[in-house]
């Protein structure tokens, strides 16, 4: 039998040893959380900070300055320099440093992880306004500064709620362990049930892999009830408010349409230097990053519209599309929608599989209407019709807009950089297939995952 290799290959010996230590059985679903920390960069510190981030980016996991690989609870993390800009009124927006990560709860554990990166933490964030000076540096003063500079993420998408960093890494190791076991044997002509039984015996014989035989906690009754209630409450509220809201819809549509006809659509080309910088950071492996920022259109109508749209997006992402797909897009691991600068700008970040071209095409083909609901409230978006139509359906206009608002991610870290969403899902199915009964056909299908 020839096993199908997964993308990540064989972990190194140190990783193998750390992941095979006995694991206490999880008793409940562990949810994932977004973290966003943003602070203005101190005067004359932008260039030194940029140089420091370049050094960190050479090996985000293991560099000597800020080794993000020591963040045990982080699936992904990024550091992004937001260059000095101006809002729609011409008011200056200072250069800022943004740290963003996708973590396993609780937040306190992740803060402990970050504090454990000192003094590297001081070298990076010490270039920001208000960071404790050398004489004030304590674990508690650092924690307080981080907490003061956290900003709320308005919408957050997780590919599959409940899969922790450690679970994903361990299941990848399990897959590799089974592949190596199969490679050492001759399985030609053997019944699939016999092969499965041999794999089970091998896993059972390794005490350090006892965790692989434990059931992974999935959504329980309370988790399901939480999702149902979270979605039902706004629906009930909207129905209750319908007698007031429905008569206002024609007026809203008229005002919206008037604004759409007068919105300025961006058409200028992206500077060549910026295009080259973005290209340098893209399509580096099976999993990639995306960061973009833009100004929100002015006026009460747009503030209300984007507020409602993002709230709806967050509810759907957290409580409906949380088992491997975002309205048909299966290649996104995590995504953030975060308002910055008192709501004047919206920052979007994601971690996705494949090339940037296939990523954009997925959105155009499958969720163009969702893009319009949120991003048409951004300055320069391709022209829409009543919020939903047009916009992202203009493929070239949409791609040009994204390119103009995409910004370099100076530092990007992944706890499992070579594992696609398909890999992760397959690994989970392989682990699940170690227990329970199967017939010969089911066992053959299971073996094809390996």
N, C-alpha and C positions, 0 to 999 in steps of 0.2 A: 504494500500500500504506500502511496506517495502522499505525504502530508502537504497541505497548502500552507506556505510560510506566511506569517503575518509581517507587517511592515517594519516592526521595531527590531527584529532580530534577537540575538541572545544578550541579555543584560550582562554587565561585567560582574566579576566575582564579588566585589564589594556590595553592589546592588543586590545580587542574589542572596548574600548572607543576611543583609538587613531585612529583606522582604520575607524571608522564610522563617523568621522567628515566630514563635507561637502568638496567636492573636486571640484576644478576648472576643467572644461572639457578640456581634452587635445585637442590641435588643430593640432598637427602634430606627425609623427612617431618619437619616441625617440630611438635613436640607442644606442647600448652598446659598451663599449670601454674596452680594456685591460690596466692594469696598472702594471708595474714591476719596483721595486726600489731595487737596490742591492748595498751593500757597504762592504768593508773589515772590519772584527771585530778587534778591537784594541788588542794589545798584552796583554795576561793574562786576557782577558775579556771573553773568550770563555766559560769557565766553569760557571761563574756567569750568563752569558746570557742564557746558556742552562737551568739552574735552574729556571731562571725567566720565560722562555717560558713554562716550565713544569707547573708552577703555572697558567699562562695564559690559558693553554690548558684545565685545569680542568673545566673551564666555559668560553669558548671563547667569548660568547656574553656578559656576565655580570660580569666578574671577576673584582677585585678591581684595578688591575694593568693597563690593557689596554682593556677596554670593547668594543670589536668590534661591539657589537650590536647597538652602537650609530652611526655606519656608515650608514646613511640613504640611500645612493645611491649604496651600495655594495650588489650584489647578493651573491657572495662568496669572501672570502679573506683567505690568508694563509701566515704564516711565516715559512720559511724553513732555517735551518742552512746548508750551504754548507761547508763540512769539508775541511780542508787543503788537497791539492792534488798536482799532478805534471802533466805537459803536456807531449806530445810525445817526446820533446827534453830534458826532465828532469827538466825543469824550474818549480820552485815552484809556485803554485796558492794558495794564502792565503785563510784562512777561511773567509766566507762571509755570511751575513744575507740577505735573499731575502724576500721581501714583494711583494705579487702578488694578484691582485683582478680583479673581473669582475664587471664593474660599468655601471650605466646609465649616458649618457652625460648630462652636460659638465664636463670635467675633473676638472675645477676650483671648482665645488661644492664638488667633492670628496676630493680634497686637503683641502678645508675648514673643511670637516668632520674629516679628519686626524688631522689637527691642533687643532680641538676641543677636541682631546683625550689627549692633554698635561695636566699634566706633565707625564702621562703614556708613551706618545710618547718619552719623553726624557729618561725615564728609559730603554726603549728598544733600540732605535737608538743611544742613548748617549754612548753606548758601541762600536760604530762603528767609524772608522777613520773620522776625520774632522768634526764631529758633533759639533755644537756651544757649547762652554763652558758655565758654569753657568752665568758668567758676560756678555756673548754675546747673551743669550737666549731672543729672541723676536719672535713674530709671523712671522715677515718677514724673519728673519734669518733661522727659521725652514723651511719655505716654500722654500727658496732658496736652502737649503741643499737637500730637497726632490727632487726638480726639477733637480738639478745637478746630482743626482744619479739615475734618471730614465733611463731605457734602453728600446729600441724599441722591441716590440713583432713582429716577422717576419710573423706569421700566427695566426689567431684568429677565433675560431668557436663559434657561438651562436646558440643555439637550435632554437629559434624563435626570430628574430630581432624585436624589438619594445616593447616587454613585460617588463615593468619596475618592480622594486622591489615592489613598492606600489601597482601596478595593481595586481601582483601575490598574494600578501598578502590579498588585499581586496577581490579578487575573491574567495580565500579560505574561508574567513569569510562569504561571501555571500552564498557559498555552505552550510556551517554549519548552517547559519540562516534558509535556506530553509529546510534542514533536520529536524531541531528542530520544525519548523512550521508543517511539515508533520507528525512528530511523535505525535503531540498533537491532530491530527484529525483521523477520521475513514473514509478512502477513498475506502473501499471495494465496488466494483461494480460501482464506479463513472467513467464517461467518461473521457479519458485523457484530452480532451479540457477543461472540467470543472475543473479538478485539476490544470491544467496550469493557468486558469483564476484566481483561488483562490490564487495561488502563486503570480501571478502578482499583485493582489489586496493587498496582504500582503506586498510585497516589496514597492508598491506605497504608502502604509500607513505609512511608516517609512521615515520621512524627511531626516534622516542622510544617507539613502541609495539611495539618488537621483543620485549619481554617477553611480549606477548600471544600470540606465536606459539610460545613455548616451552612444553613440556609441564609441567604441574604435578605434582610428585612425589606419588604416592599411596602407600598402604601397600605396602611391598615384602615379600619373603619373610621378612626378619628381623622386620619389624613384625608380620606375621601370626603368625609363630612365637612372638613375645613375648606376643601376646594369647592364643594357644592355651595356652601354658605357664602364664601367669598364672591362667587359669581352671581348667586341668587339675590343677594342684598341690593346691589346696584340695579338689577333688573326690576325688582319690586319697587325700588325708589323711583325709577324712571316711569313705571306704570302709574304709580301714585301721583307723580307730577305731570302726567300726560295732559290732564285738563288745562294746565297752565302752559305747558311747553308747546303742545301741538299748534295752538293758534299763533304762536310766535314763529313757527318754522317758515312760513312764507316770507316774513320780514327778514329773518336770518338769511334765507336763500338769496333774496334780493341784494342785501348788503354784501354778502359773500361774493356774489357774482359781479357786483360793481367793482369790488376790490380786485377780483381775479382779472378783470379786463384792464385794470390800471396797474397791475403789478409789473415791476421791471424784471425781465428775464435776462439772465447773464448769458453772454455770447462770446466774451473774450477768451482767447486761448491761454492755456496754462504755460507759464514761463518754462523754457527748456531745461533750466537748471533744476527747477522743482520736479519736473517730470523725471529727470535722471535720478534724482535722490529717491523718489518713490520707487522707481524700478529696481534700484539696488536692494531694497528691503522686501521685495515681493517674490513670490513663487520660489521660496528657498527650500521647501520640503513638502511633505504630504499635508502638513497643517501650516496655516499662515495667519497673519494678523491684519487688521484694518482699523484705522483711526481717522475720524473726520470731524470737522467742527464748522458751524455756521451761525450767522446771526438770525434771530427770530424776527419775523415781520412785526412792525409796530401796531399798536392799537388794541383796544379792549376785545374786539371781535376775534382777533388772532390769538390773543392770550387765552381767552376762554376756549377757543377751538383746540389749540394745541394741548391745553390742560386736560380737556375731556378725552382727546385722542390718545394721549400718552397713558392716561389712567386706564382706558379700555385696553390698550396694548399690554400694559402691565398685568392686568387681571387675566387676559387671555394667555399670556406667556407663562405666568406663574401657575395658573390653576387649570388650564385647558390643554395647551400645547406644551406639555411637560414630560412627554414620554417618547422622545426621539424625533419629533418633527415640528417645525414651525410652519403651519399651513402648507405642508407639502415639501418644504425645504429641510432636508435631513443632514446637511453637511455643516451646520453651525453648532459649535460646542457651547459657547456662551456669547451673549450680546448685552450691551449696556446702552441706555439712553439717559443722559445726565445733563441737567440744566446747570450752567455756570454763569457767573457774573450777574447774580440777582435775576436770572432768567433771561438775560439778553442774548445768550448763546446756548446752543444745544450741541453736546459732544456725543458722538456715537462711536462705539468700539465693539469689535467682534473678533472671535477666533474661529476659523473656518477651514474646511478641507478643500484641496484643489487649488486651481489658479484663480487669480483675481478676475479673469474674464469669465470663467465658469460661474464664479460666485455672483457677479453682476447679472449674468444671464439667468440664473436661478430666480433672482428677485424680479426681473422683468417678466419672466414667463409665468411665475406662480403667485407673487404677492405684490404686483404693481399697485393694486388698490390700497393695500396697507401702507406702502411707501408714501402714497399720495396723502393719505389721512394725516400722517405725522409730518413728513418732510416738506409738503407743499406750504407749510407755515414758515418755511425758511426763506430768507431773502435770496432771489435769483433762481428759484426752482422753475423748471419748465412749466409753461402755462397749463392750468387745470380747468376743468369744467365741473362746478359744484363739488369741489373738494376731492372727488374720487376719480373721475375720468381724466384722460390726458396725462400730463405730467410724466410719470415713469413709463407710460406707453410710448412716449417719444424716445426710442432707444438711444439714439445718438445724443440727444439733448440731455437725457438722464445720465449717460456715461460721462459726458463732458462736465456736467454739474458735479458729480461725485469726484471726478479727478481734480477739479478746482478746489474742492473743500477737503480733500484727503490730505492728511499731514503725516510727516514721518513719525514712526514710533521708534524713538531712539534706543530703548531697551525693551526687549520682549522675552519673557521666560515662559516655558511650558514644563510641567512636571512629567509629561510624556509626549515629547515633540514629534515622535514618529508614529503615534497611534491616531488613526482616523476614527471618526465616529463609527464607521463600519467595523473596524478592528475592535473597538471597545465593546460594541454590541455583541459581536461574535464571541469575544472572550467571556462575556457574561453568560452567553448561552452554553458555552463549553463547560463552564463551572456548574451551571444548573443541571446539565446533562449527566453529571456524575452520580446523581441521586435519582431515585424513583425507578419505575419499571418502563421498559420500552419493548416494542416488537422489533423484528429484524429490519423492517423498512424504516422505522423511526431511528434505529441505531445507525443505519447507513447514512441517513440525512444528517445526523449529529456528527458523524465522523467526517463528513465533507466540510464541516466548519473548521476542522483542525488543519 
